[in-house]
Amino acid sequence: MDIDEIRSDTPGCASVAHLNNAGAALPPRPVIDAVTEHFALESTIGGYEAADRNAAAVQHFYDAVAGLIGAHADEIAYVENATRAWDMAFYAIPFTNGDRILTTTSEYSSNAIAYQQMAATKGVSVEVVPDEPNGTISLDALEAELVKGGVRLVSLNHIPTHNGLVHPVAEVGRLCREHGVLYLLDACQSVGQLTVDVNDIGCDLLSATGRKFLRGPRGTGFLYVRRGVVRTLEPPFLDLQAATWNAPDGFEMRQDAVRFETWERYVAGQIGLGVAADYASALGMPAIEKRVLGLARTLREALAVRPGVTVLDKGVRPSGIVTFTVDGHEPFAIKAAAREHGVNVNVTSPISHGYDPHVVPSAVRASVHYYNTENEIDRLLSVLPGTA
């Protein structure tokens, strides 16, 4: 990878060492241009007219995202963010009283809230599968629960936001297929930093965002829905994008993933998200993954030898998310001090991971991407307390 060229293609690299890619990454110039040019066109000829003129670019989004994750274009829905994409999938599942939902200790609290709401309204049970000692979901424990029966859904995240691990999602997929159980994967932290292939993983549903490692616009996301399950799922709400009105009192839902869309959308964002997917595909996800994991390993190793620093990451396969604490110093204070020196990091807190019994009160989260450099890692290390 030509890192100098990539950085010159990323305007933000000139002004900040951005190590908050798990929050929102810096977009590359082609994405910026696609979004701003379409918005400028809307401002000069009108929004509907601009969408008509750029219809091919809007439609290309489906091919670009499908190509990135190994799907078919008709299995992709454009949704305004990863949360709404996940919600549209989850609330479309026809739960009934007594159904079981299996998840992990590292589940994101937004998803857990939805589980609890479904438990209250539909009488489902929500069960947290134990971890392996390394923090990943226990496949033996998961299989034991699947053997018991009654499981409607296995739902987990690919990469938690707070401890850097990567769950064995393909192995989970194999178990779900063996037992005929629906599998929903929250991939908002993995798409764009790791190679993600829905066929290898075996998931039925996958949600993702544009703003994180995919380097797309904020306010964009997508949902993958496997062809074999799309007709069994009824989205929680429909409009004229998702269904056809048959007068006087009937309608017919779309037979593809577009049944999960709404007609009104951030058109410039959809175009930009397609460009972001193309950008990642052109660089090659194996090369991106290698670069991200290498930088994260460099940072972890440097932090591990610092007095008073505790690296909190778990798992046998670390990701580009690095979490740590510094004795005697609050993570929010470290975040603020780093920002004053032109280094962006974030803080993860336990409210986001209510099922995890081992989560710390708060921790610094530094998340690298392929456009980062070893020098930027050194800049972060230099501004940590006691290291100036």
C-alpha positions in Angstrom: 0.0 0.0 0.0 1.3 3.5 -0.9 0.6 5.1 2.5 1.9 8.5 1.4 -0.5 8.5 -1.6 -3.4 7.4 0.6 -2.7 10.1 3.2 -2.5 12.7 0.5 -5.9 11.5 -0.6 -7.2 12.0 3.0 -7.3 15.8 3.8 -7.8 15.2 7.5 -4.3 13.6 7.8 -2.8 17.0 7.4 -4.3 18.4 10.5 -4.8 15.6 13.0 -3.5 12.2 14.1 -6.8 10.5 13.9 -6.9 7.4 16.1 -10.7 7.3 16.6 -11.6 5.3 13.6 -13.9 3.0 15.6 -15.9 6.3 16.2 -15.8 7.8 12.7 -12.9 7.6 10.3 -11.5 10.3 8.0 -13.1 10.0 4.6 -10.9 9.9 1.4 -11.1 12.6 -1.3 -13.3 10.5 -3.7 -15.9 10.1 -1.0 -15.8 13.8 -0.1 -16.1 14.8 -3.7 -19.0 12.4 -4.4 -21.0 13.8 -1.5 -20.3 17.5 -2.0 -20.8 17.3 -5.8 -24.1 15.7 -5.4 -25.2 18.1 -2.7 -24.1 21.0 -4.9 -26.1 19.6 -7.8 -29.2 19.4 -5.5 -28.7 23.0 -4.6 -28.6 24.1 -8.3 -31.2 21.9 -10.0 -33.3 20.5 -7.2 -33.1 17.3 -5.1 -35.4 15.1 -7.1 -33.8 16.3 -10.3 -30.3 15.6 -9.0 -31.3 12.1 -8.0 -32.6 11.4 -11.5 -29.4 12.7 -13.0 -27.2 10.6 -10.8 -29.4 7.6 -10.8 -26.6 5.3 -12.0 -24.4 6.4 -9.1 -27.2 5.8 -6.6 -27.9 2.4 -8.0 -24.2 1.5 -8.1 -24.2 1.6 -4.3 -25.9 -1.9 -4.2 -23.2 -3.4 -6.5 -20.4 -1.8 -4.6 -21.4 -2.9 -1.1 -22.4 -6.4 -2.4 -19.0 -6.8 -4.0 -17.3 -5.8 -0.8 -18.9 -8.4 1.4 -19.5 -11.2 -1.0 -23.3 -10.7 -1.4 -25.7 -10.2 -4.2 -26.9 -6.7 -5.0 -30.5 -7.6 -4.3 -29.5 -8.6 -0.7 -28.4 -5.1 0.2 -30.6 -2.3 1.6 -29.5 1.3 2.1 -30.3 2.4 5.6 -29.5 5.7 7.4 -27.2 4.2 10.0 -26.1 0.8 11.5 -28.5 1.1 14.5 -31.5 1.5 12.2 -30.2 -1.3 9.9 -29.9 -3.6 12.9 -33.3 -2.5 14.2 -35.0 -3.1 10.9 -33.7 -6.7 10.8 -34.4 -7.5 14.4 -37.9 -6.1 14.6 -38.8 -7.9 11.4 -38.3 -11.3 13.0 -41.6 -13.0 13.8 -40.9 -13.7 17.5 -43.5 -15.6 19.5 -43.9 -16.3 23.2 -41.2 -18.7 24.5 -38.7 -18.0 21.7 -35.1 -17.8 22.9 -32.5 -15.2 21.8 -28.9 -16.0 22.4 -26.3 -13.3 22.6 -22.9 -12.5 24.2 -21.5 -10.7 27.2 -20.0 -8.1 24.9 -23.2 -7.2 23.2 -23.8 -3.5 22.7 -26.4 -2.0 25.1 -28.5 -0.5 22.2 -29.1 -4.1 20.9 -29.7 -5.4 24.5 -32.4 -2.8 25.0 -34.2 -4.2 21.9 -33.9 -7.7 23.3 -35.4 -6.6 26.6 -38.2 -4.8 24.8 -39.0 -8.0 22.8 -39.0 -9.9 26.1 -41.5 -7.6 27.6 -43.8 -7.4 24.6 -43.5 -10.9 23.1 -42.5 -13.1 26.0 -39.2 -14.2 24.5 -36.2 -15.1 26.7 -32.9 -13.4 26.4 -29.9 -15.6 27.3 -26.2 -14.5 27.5 -23.9 -17.3 26.3 -20.8 -17.5 28.5 -17.3 -16.4 27.3 -14.2 -18.4 26.8 -11.4 -17.3 29.2 -10.1 -15.1 26.4 -13.3 -13.2 26.2 -14.8 -14.6 23.0 -18.1 -16.4 22.9 -17.8 -20.0 24.0 -18.7 -22.2 21.0 -19.2 -25.2 23.2 -21.7 -23.3 25.4 -23.4 -21.9 22.3 -23.8 -25.4 20.8 -25.2 -26.7 24.1 -27.9 -24.0 24.1 -28.7 -24.7 20.5 -29.1 -28.4 21.2 -31.7 -27.6 23.9 -33.9 -26.1 21.1 -36.3 -23.2 21.0 -33.7 -20.7 19.8 -35.2 -18.3 17.3 -32.1 -16.0 17.0 -28.4 -15.9 17.6 -27.3 -12.3 17.6 -23.9 -11.0 18.4 -21.3 -8.4 17.3 -18.3 -9.2 15.2 -16.1 -6.8 17.1 -17.1 -5.2 20.4 -16.3 -1.6 20.8 -14.6 -1.9 24.2 -12.1 -4.7 24.3 -10.6 -5.2 20.9 -11.5 -8.8 20.4 -12.8 -10.5 17.2 -15.5 -13.1 17.8 -15.3 -16.4 15.9 -18.3 -15.5 13.7 -17.8 -18.1 11.0 -17.8 -20.9 13.6 -21.0 -19.4 15.1 -22.5 -19.4 11.6 -21.7 -23.1 11.1 -23.5 -23.9 14.4 -26.5 -21.8 13.4 -26.8 -23.5 10.0 -26.5 -27.0 11.6 -29.4 -26.2 13.9 -31.5 -24.1 11.5 -31.3 -21.0 13.6 -31.5 -17.4 12.3 -28.2 -15.5 12.7 -27.9 -11.7 13.0 -24.4 -10.1 13.0 -23.7 -6.6 14.0 -20.6 -5.8 11.8 -20.4 -2.0 12.4 -16.8 -2.3 13.7 -15.6 -4.9 11.2 -16.7 -3.9 7.7 -13.8 -1.8 6.4 -11.1 -3.1 8.7 -11.4 -6.8 8.3 -12.2 -9.1 5.3 -15.9 -9.7 5.7 -17.6 -12.3 3.5 -21.2 -13.2 4.3 -20.8 -16.6 2.7 -17.8 -17.5 4.8 -19.5 -16.2 7.9 -22.8 -17.8 7.2 -25.0 -15.1 8.7 -28.5 -14.4 7.5 -28.5 -10.8 8.4 -25.7 -8.3 8.8 -25.8 -4.6 9.7 -23.0 -2.0 9.2 -22.3 1.7 9.2 -20.6 4.0 6.7 -18.9 6.3 9.2 -16.4 3.9 10.9 -13.8 1.8 9.2 -15.5 2.0 5.8 -14.6 5.7 5.7 -18.0 6.7 4.3 -20.3 9.6 5.2 -22.0 9.9 8.6 -25.7 9.2 8.5 -25.3 6.2 6.2 -25.4 2.4 6.7 -26.6 -0.8 5.1 -28.3 -4.1 5.8 -27.5 -7.4 4.2 -30.4 -9.9 4.1 -29.8 -13.4 2.7 -32.0 -14.2 -0.2 -33.3 -17.4 1.5 -34.7 -15.5 4.5 -35.9 -12.1 3.1 -39.5 -13.3 2.4 -39.9 -14.6 5.9 -39.2 -11.2 7.5 -41.7 -8.3 7.7 -40.1 -5.0 8.5 -41.6 -3.0 11.3 -42.7 -0.3 9.0 -43.2 0.0 5.2 -43.6 2.7 2.6 -43.7 3.1 -1.1 -40.1 2.1 -1.4 -40.6 -1.1 0.5 -43.9 -2.1 -0.9 -46.4 -1.4 -3.7 -49.8 0.0 -3.0 -52.6 -2.1 -4.6 -55.8 0.0 -4.4 -58.1 0.1 -2.7 -56.9 -1.7 0.4 -53.9 -3.9 -0.3 -50.1 -3.8 -0.7 -47.3 -6.1 -1.8 -43.9 -6.0 -0.2 -40.7 -6.0 -2.2 -39.3 -9.5 -2.7 -35.7 -8.3 -2.1 -33.8 -6.5 0.6 -35.2 -3.1 -0.5 -38.3 -4.0 1.6 -36.1 -2.8 4.5 -35.6 0.7 3.0 -37.6 3.9 3.1 -38.2 6.1 0.1 -36.7 9.3 1.6 -33.0 9.0 2.0 -29.7 10.9 2.1 -29.0 10.5 -1.6 -25.5 12.1 -1.5 -24.7 9.8 1.4 -25.8 6.7 -0.5 -23.6 7.7 -3.5 -20.7 8.4 -1.1 -21.1 5.1 0.7 -20.9 3.3 -2.6 -17.7 5.2 -3.4 -16.3 4.3 0.0 -17.0 0.6 -0.7 -15.3 0.9 -4.1 -12.3 2.6 -2.4 -11.9 -0.2 0.1 -12.3 -2.9 -2.6 -9.7 -1.2 -4.8 -7.1 -1.2 -2.0 -8.0 -4.8 -1.2 -9.4 -5.9 2.1 -6.6 -8.4 2.8 -4.1 -5.5 2.5 -6.2 -3.2 4.7 -6.6 -5.9 7.3 -2.9 -6.6 7.4 -2.0 -2.9 7.8 -4.6 -2.2 10.5 -3.7 -5.3 12.6 0.0 -4.5 12.3 -0.4 -0.9 13.5 -2.6 -2.1 16.4 -0.1 -4.7 17.4 2.6 -2.0 17.4 0.5 0.2 19.7 -0.4 -2.6 22.1 3.3 -3.7 22.4 4.4 -0.1 23.1 1.6 0.4 25.7 2.3 -3.0 27.4 5.8 -1.9 28.5 4.7 1.5 29.8 4.7 1.8 33.6 1.1 2.2 34.9 -0.5 1.3 31.6 -2.9 -1.6 31.4 -4.0 -2.9 28.0 -7.5 -4.4 28.3 -7.9 -6.1 24.9 -9.0 -9.7 24.8 -9.4 -12.5 22.3 -7.1 -14.7 20.3 -7.5 -12.5 17.3 -7.1 -8.8 18.2 -8.7 -6.0 16.0 -7.7 -2.5 15.2 -9.3 -1.3 18.5 -6.9 -0.8 21.4 -8.2 -0.1 24.9 -6.2 0.8 27.9 -6.0 2.6 31.2 -3.3 4.7 32.9 -3.0 4.4 36.7 -4.1 7.6 38.4 -5.5 9.3 35.3 -9.1 9.5 34.1 -9.6 8.4 30.5 -11.6 11.5 29.7 -8.7 13.7 30.9 -6.4 11.7 28.7 -8.7 12.1 25.7 -8.9 15.9 26.3 -5.1 16.2 26.7 -4.5 14.2 23.5 -6.9 16.3 21.5 -5.1 19.5 22.6 -2.0 18.0 21.0 -3.8 17.1 17.7 -4.3 13.4 18.5 -7.9 12.0 18.5 -8.8 9.0 20.7 -12.1 8.1 22.5 -13.4 6.7 25.7 -15.4 3.6 26.2 -17.7 3.3 29.2 -19.6 0.4 30.8 -23.1 1.8 30.0 -22.5 0.6 26.5 -21.9 -3.0 27.5 -24.4 -3.9 30.3 -24.0 -7.7 30.0 -20.2 -7.7 30.4 -19.3 -8.5 34.0 -15.6 -7.6 33.5 -16.0 -4.2 31.9 -14.0 -1.4 33.6 -15.5 1.9 34.7 -14.0 3.6 31.6 -11.0 3.2 29.3 -9.1 5.0 26.6 -9.9 3.6 23.1 -7.4 4.2 20.3 -8.5 2.7 17.0 -6.1 2.7 14.1 -6.7 2.6 10.4 -4.5 1.9 7.4 -3.8 5.6 6.7 -2.3 6.0 10.2 1.4 5.8 10.7 3.9 4.7 13.3 4.8 8.4 13.8 1.1 9.0 14.8 1.3 6.2 17.3 4.4 7.8 18.7 2.6 11.1 19.0 -0.1 9.4 21.1 2.5 7.7 23.3 4.3 11.0 23.8 1.2 12.7 25.3 0.2 10.0 27.7 0.6 11.0 31.4 4.1 10.5 32.7 5.6 10.0 29.2 6.3 13.5 28.1 
